[in-house]
Amino acid sequence: MEIYLHSERLHLRLLESGDADVLEKLAGDKDIASTTLGIPHPYPKGSAAGFIANRQEAASQGEGYSFAALTKSEGTFLGVVGLHLDKNHNNGELGYWIGKPYWGKGYGSEAARRVVQFAFDEIKLNRVWAAAMTKNPGSSRIMEKAGMKHEGTFREHILKWDVYEDLSYYGLLRSEYLLG
C-alpha cells in the first residue's frame, strides 16, 4: 500500500522498514519518551522494525496509518504522525512525535494539519481527536494549530514512570472542519 501526502515543507509517506534505525535513534531520546504513552525509554534496540511491521499491517487492514514525516528539501526523517481509526464510530485518534533536534520549527503542526486534512477529505471521518500530557504544552499547541478544540482535561488519567499525569483532550468534527 502506498499513500503519499505533501505539505509546504514536508513529504509524508507510510513508514518503511528502512526507517527503523533513525526512528529508534530519535524516539530513543528520553524527552520524547517522557511525554508519550507508548514510547519506552530506553528504546529497545531492534524493536522499531516490529513497530513498523505492525503499523504496515494496520494500514493494509485500513485500521490506521503511520507516516514518516520527511523534509521535502533533503528527505530528512523528522518523526512520525499517525492516525488510529475506530471504524465503528467513524473517528480517528491523531498521534505524533517529532525528533528533538527538529522541535520549534513548526514541523509537528504542519504534519498534523496534513493528516487531519487526509482524515476528513480522503477517509471521510466524522471526528478526529488527540490527547497530550498537560506537562507538554507544545503538543497542545500542535493540536490547536491543526484546528482542534480543547474538550477537557482528565486528571491523573495515566501512569507514566510511576507518576500520574493529566491528559488534555482535543477534537475536531467534520462539520467544523468543513466550515474552517
ZAMARGU-4260 file (C-alpha; in steps of 0.2 Angstrom, whole numbers, plus 5000, padded with zeros to 4 digits):
<rodrens>
0) 5000/5000/5000 | 5006/5017/4996 | 5000/5034/5002 | 5009/5050/4999 | 5004/5066/5007
5) 5013/5083/5004 | 5013/5100/5013 | 5023/5115/5010 | 5039/5108/5018 | 5035/5090/5021
10) 5033/5073/5012 | 5023/5061/5022 | 5023/5043/5017 | 5019/5027/5026 | 5033/5020/5037
15) 5045/5008/5029 | 5057/4995/5036 | 5072/5007/5031 | 5066/5019/5044 | 5069/5008/5059
20) 5087/5014/5063 | 5083/5033/5063 | 5066/5030/5071 | 5075/5021/5085 | 5088/5035/5087
25) 5075/5049/5088 | 5062/5040/5098 | 5076/5034/5110 | 5078/5052/5117 | 5071/5052/5135
30) 5062/5069/5132 | 5052/5061/5118 | 5048/5046/5128 | 5043/5056/5144 | 5028/5064/5135
35) 5021/5050/5126 | 5012/5035/5132 | 5018/5022/5120 | 5037/5026/5118 | 5048/5017/5130
40) 5064/5023/5137 | 5077/5016/5134 | 5070/5012/5117 | 5074/4993/5115 | 5087/4990/5101
45) 5078/4982/5086 | 5061/4985/5091 | 5057/4998/5078 | 5056/4985/5065 | 5042/4976/5074
50) 5033/4993/5077 | 5034/4997/5058 | 5028/4980/5053 | 5013/4982/5065 | 5009/4999/5058
55) 5011/4992/5040 | 4999/4978/5044 | 4986/4991/5051 | 4987/5001/5036 | 4984/4986/5025
60) 4969/4982/5035 | 4963/5000/5035 | 4964/5002/5054 | 4977/5016/5054 | 4991/5025/5046
65) 5008/5029/5052 | 5018/5042/5042 | 5036/5046/5042 | 5037/5065/5041 | 5052/5069/5029
70) 5058/5086/5024 | 5055/5090/5005 | 5072/5098/5003 | 5083/5084/5009 | 5072/5069/5014
75) 5077/5071/5032 | 5067/5059/5044 | 5059/5071/5057 | 5047/5059/5066 | 5030/5050/5065
80) 5012/5056/5063 | 4998/5044/5063 | 4980/5041/5064 | 4972/5026/5073 | 4955/5023/5066
85) 4939/5017/5075 | 4928/5011/5061 | 4913/5008/5072 | 4912/5026/5077 | 4920/5034/5061
90) 4933/5043/5071 | 4952/5043/5072 | 4965/5047/5085 | 4979/5058/5079 | 4996/5054/5087
95) 5013/5062/5083 | 5031/5065/5089 | 5045/5075/5081 | 5063/5071/5085 | 5070/5084/5097
100) 5083/5091/5085 | 5068/5097/5075 | 5057/5105/5089 | 5051/5123/5087 | 5052/5123/5068
105) 5033/5120/5065 | 5035/5103/5058 | 5024/5094/5070 | 5010/5107/5067 | 5012/5106/5048
110) 5012/5087/5048 | 4997/5086/5060 | 4987/5098/5049 | 4990/5087/5034 | 4985/5071/5042
115) 4969/5080/5049 | 4965/5085/5031 | 4968/5067/5025 | 4957/5061/5038 | 4942/5072/5033
120) 4945/5074/5014 | 4951/5056/5010 | 4945/5044/5024 | 4929/5054/5027 | 4930/5053/5046
125) 4917/5062/5056 | 4929/5066/5070 | 4947/5067/5074 | 4954/5068/5092 | 4970/5068/5101
130) 4977/5069/5119 | 4993/5076/5126 | 5000/5076/5144 | 4997/5093/5151 | 5016/5095/5155
135) 5018/5095/5136 | 5011/5112/5131 | 5020/5111/5114 | 5009/5096/5109 | 4993/5105/5114
140) 4998/5120/5103 | 5001/5107/5088 | 4983/5101/5091 | 4976/5119/5091 | 4986/5124/5075
145) 4978/5108/5067 | 4961/5116/5071 | 4956/5105/5086 | 4947/5112/5100 | 4951/5108/5119
150) 4937/5097/5125 | 4943/5094/5143 | 4956/5088/5154 | 4956/5071/5163 | 4966/5072/5179
155) 4979/5059/5184 | 4972/5049/5169 | 4988/5039/5165 | 5003/5032/5175 | 5019/5036/5166
160) 5035/5031/5175 | 5026/5030/5192 | 5019/5047/5191 | 5000/5050/5187 | 4999/5063/5173
165) 4984/5074/5167 | 4979/5072/5149 | 4971/5086/5139 | 4959/5080/5125 | 4956/5089/5109
170) 4944/5086/5095 | 4938/5092/5078 | 4922/5087/5070 | 4919/5085/5051 | 4906/5099/5051
175) 4919/5111/5060 | 4932/5106/5048 | 4921/5110/5033 | 4917/5127/5040 | 4935/5131/5043
</rodrens>
